Amino acid sequence: MNKAYLGIDYSMSSPCLCLHDDYTYDFHYLTKTKKYEGHWETDDYEVTGHLMPKFDDDIDRWDSISGWVMRTIEDWKVDKCILEDYSFGSTGRTFQIGENFGLLKYKLRMGIIPYVTVPPTVLKKFATGKGNANKELMQEAFVTETGWDIKGLLGQTDKQWNPSSDIIDAYYLVRYGKENG
């Protein structure tokens, strides 16, 4: 029986999920940008962009985003979930980021979905060989490995990174989880 891995690049503005079951990669992400809403398919990849739900306050926002994750994966048999851990160099709304991420972890635990976290530097080193890799290097590694220009598919310019960088991170979270037990 195939194992299903779920990589989640989680954030308050553009979370992305990647499910891989040895045959396909199925991506889902939230976006505020209407042009990134939609569904695209290739032989090996499915990508679905959903518009970010409306929310009244931070608690409603976090509940909406984590609820979207749980609804999206409710029909999937997930053997292992890999989450990108906190970036300790982050500034800004760090407490809100922590509360948002904590609510997702709680819902995963209540849904009996086992998860592990991977530090961003470890994920970047896994993907590119450099723990401080920037988005361009991650994109380059992704295109080299997959042959898939996700930015081109989404019609993004060189300066636009979401949702393509979220898709790339979610992809590497799955690959990391598969290769590291």
Accessible surface in RSA format (square Angstrom, percent):
REM  Atomic radii and reference values for relative SASA: ProtOr
REM  Chains: A
REM  Algorithm: Lee & Richards
REM  Probe-radius: 1.40
REM  Slices: 20
REM RES _ NUM      All-atoms   Total-Side   Main-Chain    Non-polar    All polar
REM                ABS   REL    ABS   REL    ABS   REL    ABS   REL    ABS   REL
RES MET A   1   214.77 111.2 128.43  85.0  86.34 205.6 106.30  90.4 108.47 143.7
RES ASN A   2    61.34  42.3  46.62  45.0  14.73  35.5  10.88  26.2  50.46  48.8
RES LYS A   3   114.16  55.7 111.97  68.7   2.19   5.2  61.83  55.7  52.33  55.7
RES ALA A   4    10.87  10.0  10.87  16.8   0.00   0.0  10.87  15.3   0.00   0.0
RES TYR A   5    20.86   9.7  20.86  11.9   0.00   0.0   3.50   2.6  17.36  21.4
RES LEU A   6     0.00   0.0   0.00   0.0   0.00   0.0   0.00   0.0   0.00   0.0
RES GLY A   7     0.00   0.0   0.00   N/A   0.00   0.0   0.00   0.0   0.00   0.0
RES ILE A   8     0.02   0.0   0.00   0.0   0.02   0.0   0.00   0.0   0.02   0.0
RES ASP A   9    12.66   8.9  12.66  12.6   0.01   0.0   0.35   0.8  12.32  12.3
RES TYR A  10    27.61  12.9   2.46   1.4  25.16  65.5   2.46   1.8  25.16  31.0
RES SER A  11    36.60  30.9  29.64  39.6   6.96  16.0  36.60  77.9   0.00   0.0
RES MET A  12    22.03  11.4  18.61  12.3   3.42   8.2  18.61  15.8   3.42   4.5
RES SER A  13    47.48  40.1  44.76  59.7   2.72   6.3  19.20  40.9  28.28  39.6
RES SER A  14    13.42  11.3  13.19  17.6   0.23   0.5   8.59  18.3   4.82   6.8
RES PRO A  15     0.00   0.0   0.00   0.0   0.00   0.0   0.00   0.0   0.00   0.0
RES CYS A  16     0.00   0.0   0.00   0.0   0.00   0.0   0.00   0.0   0.00   0.0
RES LEU A  17     0.00   0.0   0.00   0.0   0.00   0.0   0.00   0.0   0.00   0.0
RES CYS A  18     0.00   0.0   0.00   0.0   0.00   0.0   0.00   0.0   0.00   0.0
RES LEU A  19    19.35  10.8  18.60  13.3   0.75   1.9  18.60  13.1   0.75   2.0
RES HIS A  20    11.44   6.3  11.30   7.9   0.14   0.4   6.52   6.7   4.92   5.7
RES ASP A  21    47.80  33.5  47.47  47.2   0.33   0.8  10.69  25.2  37.11  37.0
RES ASP A  22    70.07  49.1  44.59  44.4  25.48  60.2  16.12  37.9  53.95  53.8
RES TYR A  23   156.95  73.3 135.05  76.8  21.90  57.0  97.64  73.4  59.31  73.1
RES THR A  24    58.85  41.9  58.55  59.4   0.30   0.7  43.67  58.7  15.18  22.9
RES TYR A  25    28.37  13.2  28.36  16.1   0.01   0.0  16.89  12.7  11.48  14.2
RES ASP A  26    27.94  19.6  27.94  27.8   0.00   0.0   6.15  14.5  21.79  21.7
RES PHE A  27     0.00   0.0   0.00   0.0   0.00   0.0   0.00   0.0   0.00   0.0
RES HIS A  28    25.70  14.0  25.70  17.9   0.00   0.0  21.39  22.0   4.31   5.0
RES TYR A  29     0.28   0.1   0.28   0.2   0.00   0.0   0.28   0.2   0.00   0.0
RES LEU A  30     1.20   0.7   1.20   0.9   0.00   0.0   1.20   0.8   0.00   0.0
RES THR A  31     8.41   6.0   7.11   7.2   1.30   3.1   2.68   3.6   5.74   8.7
RES LYS A  32   132.58  64.7 100.25  61.5  32.34  77.0  67.09  60.4  65.49  69.8
RES THR A  33    61.63  43.8  56.93  57.7   4.70  11.2  32.48  43.6  29.15  44.1
RES LYS A  34   142.60  69.6 134.18  82.3   8.42  20.0 101.36  91.2  41.24  43.9
RES LYS A  35   116.47  56.8  88.40  54.2  28.07  66.8  72.00  64.8  44.46  47.4
RES TYR A  36     8.98   4.2   8.98   5.1   0.00   0.0   8.48   6.4   0.50   0.6
RES GLU A  37    68.84  39.5  52.29  39.6  16.55  39.4  14.40  27.9  54.44  44.4
RES GLY A  38    27.11  33.4   0.00   N/A  27.11  33.4  27.11  74.4   0.00   0.0
RES HIS A  39    91.52  50.0  63.28  44.0  28.25  72.3  55.49  57.2  36.03  41.9
RES TRP A  40    57.39  23.0  53.21  25.8   4.18   9.8  36.30  19.4  21.09  34.2
RES GLU A  41   114.30  65.6  81.61  61.7  32.69  77.8  20.34  39.3  93.96  76.7
RES THR A  42    56.46  40.2  33.74  34.2  22.72  54.1  45.23  60.7  11.24  17.0
RES ASP A  43   143.83 100.7 112.15 111.6  31.68  74.9  34.27  80.7 109.56 109.3
RES ASP A  44    76.75  53.8  76.08  75.7   0.67   1.6  10.69  25.1  66.06  65.9
RES TYR A  45    22.64  10.6  20.16  11.5   2.48   6.4   8.86   6.7  13.77  17.0
RES GLU A  46    64.56  37.1  64.43  48.7   0.13   0.3   6.79  13.1  57.78  47.2
RES VAL A  47     1.19   0.8   1.19   1.1   0.00   0.0   1.19   1.0   0.00   0.0
RES THR A  48    23.39  16.6  23.39  23.7   0.00   0.0  20.58  27.6   2.81   4.2
RES GLY A  49     3.59   4.4   0.00   N/A   3.59   4.4   0.00   0.0   3.59   8.0
RES HIS A  50    55.56  30.4  52.49  36.5   3.07   7.9  33.99  35.0  21.57  25.1
RES LEU A  51    68.57  38.2  53.99  38.6  14.58  36.7  53.99  37.9  14.58  39.2
RES MET A  52    19.09   9.9   6.70   4.4  12.39  29.5   6.69   5.7  12.40  16.4
RES PRO A  53    43.91  32.0  31.84  29.0  12.07  43.9  42.13  34.8   1.78  11.0
RES LYS A  54   192.09  93.7 172.82 106.0  19.27  45.9 120.85 108.8  71.24  75.9
RES PHE A  55    75.96  38.0  49.25  30.5  26.71  69.5  51.49  31.2  24.47  70.0
RES ASP A  56   138.07  96.7 102.42 101.9  35.65  84.3  30.20  71.1 107.87 107.6
RES ASP A  57    82.37  57.7  71.75  71.4  10.62  25.1  40.28  94.8  42.09  42.0
RES ASP A  58    41.81  29.3  37.40  37.2   4.41  10.4  11.84  27.9  29.97  29.9
RES ILE A  59   118.92  67.7 118.80  88.5   0.12   0.3 118.86  85.6   0.05   0.1
RES ASP A  60    49.37  34.6  45.02  44.8   4.35  10.3  15.26  35.9  34.10  34.0
RES ARG A  61    25.31  10.6  25.31  12.9   0.00   0.0   0.00   0.0  25.31  15.3
RES TRP A  62    10.26   4.1  10.26   5.0   0.00   0.0  10.26   5.5   0.00   0.0
RES ASP A  63    68.93  48.3  66.89  66.6   2.04   4.8   9.80  23.1  59.13  59.0
RES SER A  64    22.56  19.1  14.30  19.1   8.27  19.0  10.78  23.0  11.78  16.5
RES ILE A  65     0.30   0.2   0.30   0.2   0.00   0.0   0.30   0.2   0.00   0.0
RES SER A  66     0.00   0.0   0.00   0.0   0.00   0.0   0.00   0.0   0.00   0.0
RES GLY A  67    10.70  13.2   0.00   N/A  10.70  13.2  10.52  28.9   0.18   0.4
RES TRP A  68    18.30   7.3  18.30   8.9   0.00   0.0  17.86   9.5   0.44   0.7
RES VAL A  69     0.00   0.0   0.00   0.0   0.00   0.0   0.00   0.0   0.00   0.0
RES MET A  70    40.71  21.1  37.08  24.5   3.63   8.6  37.51  31.9   3.20   4.2
RES ARG A  71   141.09  59.2 131.96  67.3   9.13  21.7  67.27  91.9  73.82  44.7
RES THR A  72    28.11  20.0   9.45   9.6  18.66  44.5  13.45  18.1  14.66  22.2
RES ILE A  73     3.48   2.0   1.07   0.8   2.41   5.8   1.07   0.8   2.41   6.5
RES GLU A  74   126.15  72.4  90.45  68.4  35.70  85.0  33.40  64.6  92.75  75.7
RES ASP A  75   132.64  92.9  98.81  98.4  33.83  80.0  35.89  84.5  96.75  96.5
RES TRP A  76    53.11  21.3  33.42  16.2  19.70  46.2  18.23   9.7  34.89  56.6
RES LYS A  77   132.72  64.7 120.00  73.6  12.72  30.3  97.28  87.6  35.43  37.7
RES VAL A  78    10.92   7.2   1.03   0.9   9.89  23.8   1.03   0.9   9.89  26.8
RES ASP A  79    40.07  28.1  24.66  24.5  15.42  36.5   5.93  14.0  34.14  34.0
RES LYS A  80    29.67  14.5  29.67  18.2   0.00   0.0  21.18  19.1   8.49   9.0
RES CYS A  81     0.00   0.0   0.00   0.0   0.00   0.0   0.00   0.0   0.00   0.0
RES ILE A  82     0.00   0.0   0.00   0.0   0.00   0.0   0.00   0.0   0.00   0.0
RES LEU A  83     0.00   0.0   0.00   0.0   0.00   0.0   0.00   0.0   0.00   0.0
RES GLU A  84    30.34  17.4  22.81  17.3   7.53  17.9   7.11  13.8  23.23  19.0
RES ASP A  85    34.20  24.0  27.50  27.4   6.69  15.8   1.00   2.4  33.20  33.1
RES TYR A  86    68.66  32.1  61.03  34.7   7.63  19.8  55.57  41.8  13.08  16.1
RES SER A  87    57.62  48.7  44.94  60.0  12.69  29.2  23.15  49.3  34.47  48.3
RES PHE A  88   184.58  92.3 148.48  92.0  36.10  93.9 152.56  92.5  32.02  91.6
RES GLY A  89    69.31  85.5   0.00   N/A  69.31  85.5  41.12 112.8  28.19  63.1
RES SER A  90    48.62  41.1  27.44  36.6  21.18  48.8  19.98  42.5  28.64  40.1
RES THR A  91   123.02  87.5  99.33 100.7  23.69  56.5  69.98  94.0  53.04  80.2
RES GLY A  92    67.87  83.7   0.00   N/A  67.87  83.7  37.84 103.8  30.03  67.2
RES ARG A  93    99.08  41.6  93.66  47.7   5.42  12.9  61.07  83.5  38.01  23.0
RES THR A  94    56.73  40.3  47.69  48.3   9.04  21.5  32.81  44.1  23.91  36.2
RES PHE A  95   169.74  84.9 164.68 102.0   5.06  13.2 168.35 102.1   1.39   4.0
RES GLN A  96    53.54  29.9  53.49  39.1   0.05   0.1   3.90   8.3  49.64  37.6
RES ILE A  97    65.43  37.2  65.03  48.4   0.40   1.0  65.03  46.8   0.40   1.1
RES GLY A  98    21.26  26.2   0.00   N/A  21.26  26.2  16.72  45.9   4.55  10.2
RES GLU A  99   100.30  57.6  87.91  66.5  12.39  29.5  39.94  77.2  60.36  49.3
RES ASN A 100     1.74   1.2   1.74   1.7   0.00   0.0   0.00   0.0   1.74   1.7
RES PHE A 101     9.02   4.5   9.02   5.6   0.00   0.0   9.02   5.5   0.00   0.0
RES GLY A 102    30.89  38.1   0.00   N/A  30.89  38.1  25.56  70.1   5.33  11.9
RES LEU A 103    50.47  28.1  45.97  32.9   4.50  11.3  48.27  33.9   2.20   5.9
RES LEU A 104     0.00   0.0   0.00   0.0   0.00   0.0   0.00   0.0   0.00   0.0
RES LYS A 105    46.14  22.5  45.51  27.9   0.62   1.5  19.07  17.2  27.07  28.8
RES TYR A 106   127.65  59.6 121.37  69.1   6.28  16.3  89.88  67.5  37.77  46.6
RES LYS A 107    43.10  21.0  40.83  25.1   2.28   5.4  34.64  31.2   8.46   9.0
RES LEU A 108     0.00   0.0   0.00   0.0   0.00   0.0   0.00   0.0   0.00   0.0
RES ARG A 109   161.67  67.9 151.43  77.2  10.24  24.4  44.43  60.7 117.25  71.1
RES MET A 110   111.95  58.0  87.24  57.7  24.71  58.8  61.71  52.5  50.25  66.6
RES GLY A 111    39.62  48.9   0.00   N/A  39.62  48.9  21.07  57.8  18.56  41.6
RES ILE A 112   154.16  87.7 136.21 101.5  17.95  43.3 141.27 101.7  12.90  35.0
RES ILE A 113    23.69  13.5  20.39  15.2   3.29   7.9  20.77  15.0   2.92   7.9
RES PRO A 114    75.31  54.9  62.49  57.0  12.83  46.6  74.79  61.8   0.52   3.2
RES TYR A 115    60.96  28.5  38.55  21.9  22.41  58.3  21.94  16.5  39.02  48.1
RES VAL A 116    65.08  42.8  59.69  54.0   5.39  13.0  65.08  56.5   0.00   0.0
RES THR A 117    49.60  35.3  26.57  26.9  23.02  54.9   5.01   6.7  44.58  67.4
RES VAL A 118     3.40   2.2   2.88   2.6   0.52   1.2   3.40   3.0   0.00   0.0
RES PRO A 119    58.63  42.7  58.63  53.4   0.00   0.0  58.63  48.4   0.00   0.0
RES PRO A 120    19.94  14.5  19.94  18.2   0.00   0.0  19.94  16.5   0.00   0.0
RES THR A 121    82.34  58.6  81.16  82.3   1.19   2.8  64.95  87.2  17.40  26.3
RES VAL A 122    59.07  38.9  55.59  50.3   3.48   8.4  58.25  50.6   0.82   2.2
RES LEU A 123     0.69   0.4   0.69   0.5   0.00   0.0   0.69   0.5   0.00   0.0
RES LYS A 124    63.59  31.0  63.59  39.0   0.00   0.0  19.98  18.0  43.61  46.4
RES LYS A 125   128.93  62.9 123.90  76.0   5.04  12.0  76.82  69.1  52.11  55.5
RES PHE A 126    60.32  30.2  28.88  17.9  31.44  81.8  38.42  23.3  21.91  62.7
RES ALA A 127    15.31  14.1   0.00   0.0  15.31  34.8   0.76   1.1  14.55  38.5
RES THR A 128    34.61  24.6   0.88   0.9  33.72  80.4   9.29  12.5  25.31  38.3
RES GLY A 129    49.79  61.4   0.00   N/A  49.79  61.4  29.51  81.0  20.28  45.4
RES LYS A 130   117.96  57.5 113.82  69.8   4.14   9.9  61.91  55.7  56.05  59.7
RES GLY A 131    23.38  28.8   0.00   N/A  23.38  28.8  14.61  40.1   8.77  19.6
RES ASN A 132   129.98  89.6 104.53 101.0  25.45  61.3  41.56 100.0  88.42  85.5
RES ALA A 133     2.88   2.6   0.00   0.0   2.88   6.5   2.15   3.0   0.73   1.9
RES ASN A 134    87.92  60.6  77.37  74.8  10.55  25.4  37.05  89.2  50.87  49.2
RES LYS A 135    97.45  47.5  93.12  57.1   4.33  10.3  60.51  54.5  36.93  39.3
RES GLU A 136    95.62  54.9  92.04  69.6   3.58   8.5  53.11 102.7  42.52  34.7
RES LEU A 137    52.20  29.1  50.59  36.2   1.61   4.0  51.79  36.4   0.41   1.1
RES MET A 138     8.42   4.4   8.42   5.6   0.00   0.0   8.42   7.2   0.00   0.0
RES GLN A 139    25.35  14.2  25.35  18.5   0.00   0.0  16.17  34.4   9.19   7.0
RES GLU A 140   108.77  62.4 103.99  78.7   4.78  11.4  36.90  71.4  71.87  58.7
RES ALA A 141    20.47  18.8  10.16  15.7  10.32  23.5  18.26  25.7   2.21   5.9
RES PHE A 142     0.00   0.0   0.00   0.0   0.00   0.0   0.00   0.0   0.00   0.0
RES VAL A 143    51.74  34.0  49.59  44.9   2.14   5.2  49.59  43.1   2.14   5.8
RES THR A 144   114.52  81.5  84.27  85.4  30.25  72.1  71.46  96.0  43.06  65.1
RES GLU A 145    76.33  43.8  41.22  31.2  35.11  83.6  34.06  65.9  42.28  34.5
RES THR A 146    29.93  21.3   1.01   1.0  28.92  68.9   7.17   9.6  22.75  34.4
RES GLY A 147    67.00  82.6   0.00   N/A  67.00  82.6  31.36  86.1  35.64  79.8
RES TRP A 148    20.93   8.4  19.43   9.4   1.50   3.5  19.88  10.6   1.05   1.7
RES ASP A 149    74.85  52.4  66.73  66.4   8.12  19.2  29.54  69.5  45.31  45.2
RES ILE A 150     0.00   0.0   0.00   0.0   0.00   0.0   0.00   0.0   0.00   0.0
RES LYS A 151    14.01   6.8  14.01   8.6   0.00   0.0  14.01  12.6   0.00   0.0
RES GLY A 152    44.60  55.0   0.00   N/A  44.60  55.0  26.03  71.4  18.57  41.6
RES LEU A 153    62.29  34.7  36.89  26.4  25.40  63.8  45.06  31.6  17.23  46.4
RES LEU A 154    11.67   6.5   0.05   0.0  11.63  29.2   2.43   1.7   9.24  24.9
RES GLY A 155    47.82  59.0   0.00   N/A  47.82  59.0  34.84  95.6  12.99  29.1
RES GLN A 156    17.97  10.0   0.00   0.0  17.97  42.8   0.16   0.3  17.81  13.5
RES THR A 157    80.63  57.3  72.23  73.2   8.40  20.0  76.05 102.2   4.58   6.9
RES ASP A 158   123.49  86.5 113.11 112.6  10.38  24.6  33.02  77.7  90.47  90.2
RES LYS A 159   184.30  89.9 161.42  99.0  22.88  54.5 113.04 101.8  71.26  75.9
RES GLN A 160    64.41  36.0  60.22  44.0   4.19  10.0  26.66  56.7  37.75  28.6
RES TRP A 161    39.00  15.7  33.43  16.2   5.57  13.1  24.41  13.0  14.59  23.7
RES ASN A 162    69.24  47.7  58.11  56.2  11.13  26.8  21.84  52.6  47.40  45.8
RES PRO A 163     1.73   1.3   1.69   1.5   0.04   0.2   1.69   1.4   0.04   0.3
RES SER A 164     0.00   0.0   0.00   0.0   0.00   0.0   0.00   0.0   0.00   0.0
RES SER A 165     7.30   6.2   6.54   8.7   0.75   1.7   6.10  13.0   1.20   1.7
RES ASP A 166     9.77   6.8   9.77   9.7   0.00   0.0   0.00   0.0   9.77   9.7
RES ILE A 167     0.00   0.0   0.00   0.0   0.00   0.0   0.00   0.0   0.00   0.0
RES ILE A 168     1.40   0.8   1.40   1.0   0.00   0.0   1.40   1.0   0.00   0.0
RES ASP A 169    26.72  18.7  26.72  26.6   0.00   0.0   0.06   0.1  26.66  26.6
RES ALA A 170     0.00   0.0   0.00   0.0   0.00   0.0   0.00   0.0   0.00   0.0
RES TYR A 171     7.89   3.7   7.89   4.5   0.00   0.0   0.00   0.0   7.89   9.7
RES TYR A 172     1.86   0.9   1.86   1.1   0.00   0.0   1.55   1.2   0.31   0.4
RES LEU A 173     0.00   0.0   0.00   0.0   0.00   0.0   0.00   0.0   0.00   0.0
RES VAL A 174     0.00   0.0   0.00   0.0   0.00   0.0   0.00   0.0   0.00   0.0
RES ARG A 175    54.46  22.9  54.46  27.8   0.00   0.0   7.22   9.9  47.24  28.6
RES TYR A 176    46.67  21.8  46.67  26.6   0.00   0.0  16.45  12.4  30.22  37.3
RES GLY A 177     1.21   1.5   0.00   N/A   1.21   1.5   1.21   3.3   0.00   0.0
RES LYS A 178    71.73  35.0  49.84  30.6  21.89  52.1  28.67  25.8  43.07  45.9
RES GLU A 179   102.76  59.0  68.42  51.8  34.34  81.8  35.27  68.2  67.49  55.1
RES ASN A 180    78.79  54.3  47.98  46.4  30.81  74.2  18.53  44.6  60.26  58.2
RES GLY A 181    78.69  97.0   0.00   N/A  78.69  97.0  44.35 121.7  34.34  76.9
END  Absolute sums over single chains surface
CHAIN  1 A     9366.8       7313.4       2053.5       5085.8       4281.0
END  Absolute sums over all chains
TOTAL          9366.8       7313.4       2053.5       5085.8       4281.0
